Amino acid sequence: MRNKERINNRIRALQLRVIGAEGENFGVLSLEEALKKAQEHGLDLIEISPDAQPPVAKIMDYGKFRYEQKKKDRGSKSPTVETKSLQIKIGTGEHDLALKARKASGFLKDGNRVKIELFLGGRAKYLDKKFLEERLNRILNLITENYKIADGPKRSPKGLAVVLERSK
């Protein structure tokens, strides 16, 4: 069985603290008595807390139990950080850079990472790296949100890329 909880005849403990389907406490019962109670209700006996003394088991439908576990696991996940991309070119004008910087600031404010790529076409790929970094810094200076550089500036297939994160 790939799930960590044991059900019905897979439970190994001889004594169990049993909780009913409606949340009522049946106290400490033998495994046979607990299984009999579960069968009377037409439900499963699920070992919820195997490390307790005595182990805790609950009488409920196993499918419902798995559904609730998955729902609980889904709710506990931390929010994923999305990476948004912006692309600029060497000759992008100041007004367009200001618009892109405003967009990047908004992404950072929302908690996303921002990947800014300086797109290099043709011969521009072979220009001096310092010159290219200076062109990339033009947009970085316009970003209003506090940020830190998570990765870069480094060569990417399209040109030069830098990844920004919101700094605390």
N, C-alpha and C positions, 0 to 999 in steps of 0.2 A: 504494500500500500504506500503510495507516494506522499500522502498527506501526513502531517505530524500528529494529528489527533487519532485516538483509537475509538472505535465504535463497537457496540454490542459485544460479541464473543471475542473480540480482539483485545479487550481490556484485561490486564493481567492482575490488577489489585484484587485482593479478597474482600476488603472493606472499602466502601465508597461513601462520601458525603453526597447525597443526591438532592438535586434541585428539580422541581417539577416544571411542566410545560408553562404554567401560569406564574412561575417564580416562587411557588410555595416550597418550603424547606421540609424534606422528608427525614432529615437527620442522617445518621450513619447507618447504612444498610449493608448486608452481604451482597456480593455480586449477583447471586442467584435471585435474591429478593428484588434488587434493582432492575434486573433484566425482566422479571415477571411484571413489575409495575409498568415498565416501558411497553411491554407487549399488550398489557391490558388497555393502554391508551392508544395502541396502534402506532407508536412512535419508536424512535431509536434512542439508545443510551449512548451519549457522547462524553468521553473523558475530556473535560475542559482544562483542568489544572492538574496534570499528572505529578507535579513536584510537591504538591501540598500533602500534609499528613492529617487525615487520610486523603487520597486523591478526590478531587471534586468532579462529579459527573452530572450532566443535565439531560433530562428527558425532553427531546424535541425532534422535529423532522430534520434529517441529515441534510437534505437539499436546501432547506431554509437556513440552516446553520452555515453551510458553505457560501450561500448568497450573502449573508450578513458579514461573514469574514472577508469576502472579496470587496464588499462595499466599504468596510472599515479600512482595508488595506489601500484602496483607491483614494480614500479621503485623507490618508496620512502622508501621501507623497508630497514632497516639497515642490513648489512651482518651478517649472522648467524655464531656463533662461534661453531666450531665442536670440539668434544672431541675425541682425538686419544688415543688409548691404547697401552701400551707396557707392556710386561710381562717378569719378570726375576725370577730366582730361587736362593736359598741360595748359591748354589755352582757354580754360573755362573762365568766364568773366566774373568780376567781383559780385555782381548782383546774384548770379546763379550760385556762386559759392555761398553767399549769405543764406539763400533758400535751402541749400543742402545742409548747411550748418544748423539751421533752425530745425530741420527734419531730424538730424542726428541728435540734437539736444532733446527733442521730444522722445526719441527712442530710448535715450539714456535715462530720461526722467521716468519712463515706464518700466525701467529695470532691465531692459534688453542690452545685449552687447551690440556694438556697431562695428562693422568691417567697412573701412573706407579704402577703396581701390583707386589708385591713380592709373587710369587706363593709358597704356602706351601702344601706339600703333606704328608699324614700320620702323623707320630709323630712330624714333624716339626711345626705343628699347635700349639703345646703346649710348644714351646720354650719360653724363657724369652723375653718379649716385647722390652726391651732395646737392646738385641742382634739383634733382627729382625730389629729394627729401624736403628741400625748401618749398617746392610747389605743393607738396602734401601738407606742410606746416601752415600754408595760407588758410586752408579750411580749418585746421585744428585750432588756430588762433581765434576763429570766429564762433566756436562752440561755447555756449553760455553755461551749460551744465558742468559741474565738477566731474572730471573723469581721470582715469589712469590708463596708461597704455598697457594692455594685457599682452599684446604680441606685435612685434614689428618695430619699425618699418622694415619689411623684407620683400624680396622678389616673389612674385606670384606669376602664374601663367599669363595673366592679363597685363602685368606691369609691376607696380609697387603697392603693397597692402599694409594696413595697420589696423589692429583690432583694439577697440576702446571698451572699457567697462566703467560703470558708475563708481566713483569713489565715495566712501562713507565719510 
